[in-house]
Amino acid sequence: MIDLRSDTITKPTENMRLAAYHSNVGDDVYGEDPTVNKLEEQAAEMLGKEAALFVTSGTQGNQIAALTHCNPGDEVILEASAHIYLYEAAAFSALAGVQSRPINGYRGAMDPEEVKSAIRSEDIHFPVTSLICLENTHNKAGGAILPLENMQAIYQIAKDRNISVHLDGARLFNASVASGVTLKEYGQNADSVQFCLSKGLGAPVGSIIAGNKSFIDEARKWRKRLGGGLRQAGIIAAPALVALEENVERLTIDHENAQYLADEIANIKGVKVENKVETNILLVNVKGTGHDAVSFIDVLKKENILAVPFGPDTIRFVTNYEVTRENTKTAIARINGVL
Ligand SMILES: Cc1ncc(COP(=O)(O)O)c(C=O)c1O
């Protein structure tokens, strides 16, 4: 089976399992887990932030950010196909009680002028705009990298109006490795940053949110309220430290394999790559095969290839550390064989 559904499906490496086994642990709700403390310190340092918090998932990190930055009844500006808006089960409204204000972007990037004009003025009829969310890389836009200049422009607008910026950087390491922009440069253009340890980095569990100390102190309380205060969490923080140590630079291989798939698919009749492949995601339009996304996925499954639907006629392929170049070659041969 060649599993191209996501970069979340990888199993922990032997080093990760060994690190979990040998981890030095304590009660993290008391702040006494040395491995979690190390992970949080290291993550904060990497992003150039004062502090960081280990959370159970990317979704939990994004929700804690909204709960910490906003009050119920506030409005949050975000891109119309942001993960937070499309794929987090309306948690912004269900949990933080905030209203989302979606803005159509280009390859995941909102036009700063449109963001500016969406910010509410003081009026008894209006909610308060308290947060702007960015996503880098942008999942629905096919792993598109948000240009640093775009982030800088939006961050400046937000600061002029005293609004917070949250970066959903579930795949921020992919963005950094591919663009050469450092994590700190990205971090400078957001008040809080969430990144996933369990995507391309390959850790079995967890995400980080980072920000200034007072933000993280309050976020820690929100994590507790949500039931995310874990005890001997070092057992899952240890493999996450291995992920940061061993799996950052190698993301380039995932990007090269995604590009290889895109280049080869361009030569196959009936299928078409929709996005400019910048990182580890490609969006493949299958309309020309006579199938829709769901039925084409069934065809692929019979050939031992797994993918997910990403639109009526679009399927998504994601590379990860278990997808070797050999696998991508086999996948292309199998797709060629059925078309
Ligand atoms: C951009 C983005 N943000 C957040 C998440 C949520 O992460 P998790 O699945 O860990 O909740 C995802 C998951 O795919 C994502 O792609």
The ligand as an ORCA input file, in Angstrom:
! r2SCAN-3c Opt
* xyz 0 1
  C      -3.267     23.835      8.406
  C      -3.734     22.933      9.485
  N      -4.009     23.442     10.682
  C      -4.411     22.675     11.707
  C      -4.563     21.320     11.552
  C      -5.072     20.510     12.708
  O      -4.137     19.655     13.247
  P      -4.596     18.370     14.107
  O      -5.024     17.347     13.130
  O      -3.370     18.007     14.866
  O      -5.709     18.812     14.995
  C      -4.287     20.741     10.310
  C      -4.451     19.278     10.119
  O      -4.400     18.777      9.022
  C      -3.864     21.565      9.247
  O      -3.613     21.068      8.030
*
